[in-house]
Amino acid sequence: EGDRVPGLADRFHEAIVRRGLDLSVRILERYAAERGFELADSEALGEVVCASLVGFSLQQTIFGARFAGLEDERFIAAWVDSTIAVIERLERSHVHV
């Protein structure tokens, strides 16, 4: 609908997408700081975390839930586990992303 309604895509991006990304970046930076390390590119990591959630949701919306291949609960469980694993690995190794 962005082509049919001037400014809609920009407003949606600022109000929803950018706001969610900024929140995730702040949370990741705070988590790292509380544990004594700094992320080299917290915005990129935040984008990966957010984009995976948005992508799964869009896939369900565009193609239908049956094309996503799994239920929401399984996706969220895997997303949480993998996000925690990445952050814990960074914390242990002090490798910066």
C-alpha positions as CSV (number, residue, x, y, z in Angstrom):
1,E,0.0,0.0,0.0
2,G,3.0,2.3,0.3
3,D,2.8,3.2,-3.4
4,R,-0.9,4.1,-3.1
5,V,-0.7,6.1,0.1
6,P,2.2,8.7,0.0
7,G,4.3,8.6,3.1
8,L,2.7,5.5,4.5
9,A,5.8,3.4,4.3
10,D,7.9,6.1,5.9
11,R,5.5,6.6,8.8
12,F,5.2,2.8,9.3
13,H,8.9,2.4,9.3
14,E,9.5,5.2,11.8
15,A,6.6,4.3,14.1
16,I,6.9,0.5,14.1
17,V,10.1,-0.8,12.5
18,R,12.6,1.8,13.7
19,R,11.1,1.9,17.2
20,G,11.4,-1.8,17.6
21,L,15.0,-1.9,16.3
22,D,16.0,1.0,18.6
23,L,14.5,-0.8,21.6
24,S,16.3,-4.1,20.8
25,V,19.6,-2.3,20.3
26,R,19.2,-0.5,23.7
27,I,18.4,-3.8,25.4
28,L,21.4,-5.6,23.8
29,E,23.7,-2.8,24.7
30,R,22.5,-2.7,28.3
31,Y,22.8,-6.5,28.7
32,A,26.3,-6.4,27.4
33,A,27.3,-3.4,29.6
34,E,25.9,-5.1,32.7
35,R,28.2,-8.0,31.9
36,G,31.3,-6.0,31.2
37,F,31.6,-6.1,27.5
38,E,30.7,-4.0,24.5
39,L,29.1,-5.1,21.2
40,A,31.1,-3.9,18.3
41,D,28.0,-3.6,16.1
42,S,24.9,-3.7,18.3
43,E,22.7,-2.2,15.5
44,A,23.6,-5.1,13.2
45,L,22.8,-7.7,15.9
46,G,19.6,-5.9,16.8
47,E,18.6,-6.0,13.1
48,V,19.2,-9.8,13.0
49,V,17.2,-10.3,16.1
50,C,14.3,-8.2,14.9
51,A,14.4,-9.2,11.2
52,S,14.0,-12.9,12.1
53,L,10.8,-12.1,14.1
54,V,9.4,-9.9,11.4
55,G,10.3,-12.3,8.6
56,F,8.6,-15.2,10.3
57,S,5.4,-13.2,10.8
58,L,5.5,-11.9,7.2
59,Q,5.9,-15.3,5.8
60,Q,2.9,-16.5,7.7
61,T,0.9,-13.5,6.5
62,I,1.9,-13.7,2.9
63,F,1.9,-17.4,2.4
64,G,-0.3,-18.7,5.2
65,A,0.6,-20.5,8.4
66,R,1.0,-23.9,6.7
67,F,3.9,-22.6,4.6
68,A,5.9,-21.4,7.7
69,G,6.5,-25.0,8.5
70,L,6.1,-24.8,12.3
71,E,3.9,-23.3,15.0
72,D,4.5,-19.9,16.6
73,E,5.5,-21.6,19.9
74,R,8.3,-23.6,18.3
75,F,9.6,-20.6,16.4
76,I,9.6,-18.4,19.5
77,A,11.3,-21.1,21.6
78,A,14.0,-21.6,19.0
79,W,14.4,-17.8,18.6
80,V,14.8,-17.3,22.4
81,D,17.3,-20.2,22.7
82,S,19.4,-19.0,19.7
83,T,19.4,-15.4,20.8
84,I,20.5,-16.3,24.3
85,A,23.2,-18.7,23.0
86,V,24.7,-16.0,20.7
87,I,24.8,-13.5,23.6
88,E,26.2,-16.0,26.1
89,R,28.9,-17.0,23.5
90,L,29.9,-13.3,23.1
91,E,29.9,-12.9,26.9
92,R,32.2,-15.9,27.4
93,S,34.6,-15.1,24.6
94,H,34.4,-11.4,24.6
95,V,34.2,-11.7,20.9
96,H,32.5,-8.6,19.5
97,V,30.0,-8.6,16.7
